[in-house]
């Protein structure tokens, strides 16, 4: 309550004091306050004008650029120069190794894929079983990153599929891709430049089928020509040749005495 009375008293004194001053002084102060308020309002308008000017300037720059491009499009020499620049860039990408970022990216990806398989390949379980007995036998893939060896043996007896053992047919595809990439990298000190059409690399790999029984069709079926073009010869323990195409690569496989080359 005391604070309230004190405030009222101070307010009364202030009003009486202001009333005692010259009216001209307070009129001048009022004008100055109004002028300051107007300046604040004008500043806001100036900022908006500046923003609109910047937008107009950007629009004019775009128009100028477009106008320049239109003029260049009518100039044969300018068009020819642009095409030459594009061709030069494409040549650098496709016909070089060290200075081509595209080549380096592909090389890194392929080397990473081979490195990954060299690390985890030994742990892959594969076979042609269906959960019956001890399985139908084994297929031995040579020149593979096995456990303390250069072979991976597919001899699992469990059924194959997602979350289970890998089928021998699918492992064959992995083996072919691995052998092609690895041997191409070794023989070509890398692989040819990306524009090297017609470049050929001879890749050789082998695997052997050892069947113990006929569970799930056995494993000898994987050492016989089938489902390919150019197959010839006899099945069983005879010699036969099969040509297949995987991702644009022609693969010729020769089967003889339950071995494939």
HELIX and SHEET records of a PDB file:
HELIX    1   1 UNK A    2  UNK A   20  1                                  19    
HELIX    2   2 UNK A   23  UNK A   73  1                                  51    
HELIX    3   3 UNK A   76  UNK A   94  1                                  19    
HELIX    4   4 UNK A  101  UNK A  120  1                                  20    
HELIX    5   5 UNK A  121  UNK A  123  5                                   3    
HELIX    6   6 UNK A  168  UNK A  187  1                                  20    
HELIX    7   7 UNK A  215  UNK A  217  5                                   3    
HELIX    8   8 UNK A  220  UNK A  223  5                                   4    
SHEET    1   A 2 UNK A 126  UNK A 127  0                                        
SHEET    2   A 2 UNK A 166  UNK A 167  1                                        
SHEET    1   B 7 UNK A 149  UNK A 154  0                                        
SHEET    2   B 7 UNK A 137  UNK A 146 -1                                        
SHEET    3   B 7 UNK A 207  UNK A 211 -1                                        
SHEET    4   B 7 UNK A 259  UNK A 260 -1                                        
SHEET    5   B 7 UNK A 249  UNK A 256 -1                                        
SHEET    6   B 7 UNK A 239  UNK A 246 -1                                        
SHEET    7   B 7 UNK A 229  UNK A 233 -1                                        
END                                                                             
